[in-house]
């Protein structure tokens, strides 16, 4: 039986192809034997590598946006059932799934959550690989297809061996790309129905070499807020600006003044970003018409809630006062989209010990610089202690970073990611220990 025959009918029809030497996914790394880690669990996971690759390629060829992951959910559910997990629950947070695997013993009543995101991006793929996206304007440009596959790999191993005392909850989350799928699952009773003493997730990182893992206590990704500024002036003729109140001029001063907030209000040992990224005003075809309104849209990124609160307050003061100085009116709409992703200290240090067991201290990065990007796993970490890992996959040196139209997940790291989920489970809930 080949790998495609093991997939659901829809996935088999997607004709996943085996990895070849010409695949960019292989070229992104080196000989996998040199960096895929050293724990015995990896031996079994490597034996299943061709199957995992076929699954990943089927997912990549059939990407789905947030809360539309129907093909993806069907593939996951059928694979979990095939692997013999104890329960498969669907429709959590709309299109989310949870697989339940009980250990050889459950006397300890301990629980763990393992999470993978499922959704793709509204991008047109420009790769020429055989498993490229079949959907115009939609692609797995962030590697969520690989994250799903790694968690499925862990499911297969954990269900077959069950070398732990407790219950593992495998969480397949929809809508990570700006849609708050983690919050949707939590609001739908995720942690009430599937208790988690701790929870873990990982994300591939092209800037980190294959075979390396990274985790750190504290902030690892920033909060993401959306700011929208509506400016109301008085329209008029461009040749007679003294008869108007120019909202474009007001917008320009707000943009300039906003850049002083971080430099003059945020401590140099803290981090924050204020970026106004869109300006809308007037009609390009009307060169002599001063518009009545202007609109600015941007983002604020912070790690600390105190800094977030301060920036919001300063923006409100600045927007209103700058507009008033020109005789205009301006209103700020400030939306807190994702909180900061903060690893709890105990779980991050535990995760580091597990990671070092797999790849060695020399391949564990304990001081990876936090990213100003955002991640909605943050909602789960606000509800439960846990940690978010980076798994190196390479490729950034060739320009194929996350959200790039030529990005592809590196299939060679699939066994290592699966092994990390496995060992987190076995080490968090060891047989013979009730601690």
C-alpha positions, 0 to 999 in steps of 0.5 A: 500500500502506498502513501496515497492509498492510506489517505482519505479518498479526497486526499488520495485524489489530490495525488500527493507526490513523494519528496524528490531531490529536486523538491525545494522542501528537500533543498531547504535542508541537508541530509536528514540523518544529520539533524533530525535528532537522536531519541529512539522515538524518532526511529519509528517516526522516520519509518513513517516519513513517506506517509507523513510527506504524502499527507502534507502534500495533500494538505498543501495542494488543497488549502483552505482559509480560516473556518473553511477547513472542511477538506482538512478536517475530513483528512484529519478526522479519518487519519485520527480514526485510522490511527486508533485515537480514542475519540475524535470531536469535530465542530469545536470553534466551528471547524476545529477538531480535538483528538483524545488519546489516553495513556497506558494508565490514567491514574494520575488524571493529568492532561496535556494539550498539543495544538496545530493550526490548520488554515491557509492564506489568501495568496497566489502560490508561485511555486512549480512543485508538483504539490502546489496549491490547486486553488487560485488565490489560496496557499499554505504560505505559513506552513500550517499544513506541516504543523497539522502533519506533525501533530498527526504524526504524534497522534500515530505514535502516541496511540500506538505506544501510549507510554504515559499516565494521563490523557493527551488532547490533540487540538487542530485549530482553525482560523489562526490567520487573523480570525481568532480561531483559538478564541473561538475554540475556547469560547466553545468550551475547549478547556471545559470539555478537554482539560489541559494542565498545560498546552504546547504548540510549535511553528516552523521558522525559516530563519532557523536551520533544520534540526534546531529547536527554540523556546524561551520563557516570557514573551515570544510574539507580540500583541497585535492591535488594529488602529483606524483613525477617521479625520473630518475636515472641510472640503474645498478647492485645491487652489483655495486651501484657506477656505478648507480644512485639509484632512490630508494635512492633518493625516500627515501630521498625525502620522509624523507625531505617532512615530514619537510615541515609541521613541519618547514614551517606551523604555529602550529595554521594552519593545513596541511598534506603531505603524500607520500602513494605509492612507485613504483620502480624496480621488487620484483623478481629482487633483484640485479637490481637497477632500472632506475626510481621510482615513488612516489604518495601521497596527500597534505591536507590544509585549507588555499590557502596560505598554499597550495601554499607554500607547492607546492612551497616547494615540487618543490624546495625540489624534484629538489634539493634532486634529483640533490644532488644525480645526478638524476632528479626528476619532481613533478606533483601537481594536485589540486583536491578539494578546501577546504570546507569553510562555510560562516559565515552568513550561518553557523550561520543561520544554527546553529540557525535552527539546535538548533531549531530542536535538542536543544542547548545541541545537537548542536556541534558548535566547531566540529574539521575540518576534513582533509578529502575532499568534493567536495561540496567545489566547490559549496561553492566557487560559492555560500555562504552556509554551510555544516553540520554533522548529527550524526549517531553513529556507530564509536564505533563499528568500522563501520566508513565511507568507512568501508566494514561493514558501514551502514547508520542509518535509524533512523536519516532520519526524522531529516536530512529531517527536517533540509533541510525543516527548512533551506528552511522555515527559509531562505525564510519565508512568510511575510518577504522580507528581 
